[in-house]
Amino acid sequence: MAGSSHGHTPAAWTGVTISFIGFCIAGVFLVAANPLGFWAGMAVTLLGGVVGGLMRAAGLGMPKQQVIRVQAPAPVAQRVPAEATAAS
């Protein structure tokens, strides 16, 4: 994963941070037996995904077409020059 820079964008960091804060809020209110606070924390958690998606759409995420294609080497029969095969 480290070689592909997966998640190392402002959109990813912001979305995950907001979601983590929402998760912590929901956890505190779950232990406190407060359903309204729990659902508010869950809403903040979902908001993190929305914010991250909007930031990615605004260009702060990883580009969609960042795939590096490596061409496989040609088979041996195609690499041998025609003169070398005619001489044998």
Buried (B, 14 or more C-beta within 10 A) or exposed (E): EEEEEEEEBBBBBBBBEBBEBBBEBBEEBBEEEEEEBBEBBBEBBEBBBEBBEBBBEEEBBBEEEEEEEEEEEEEEEEEEEEEEEEEE
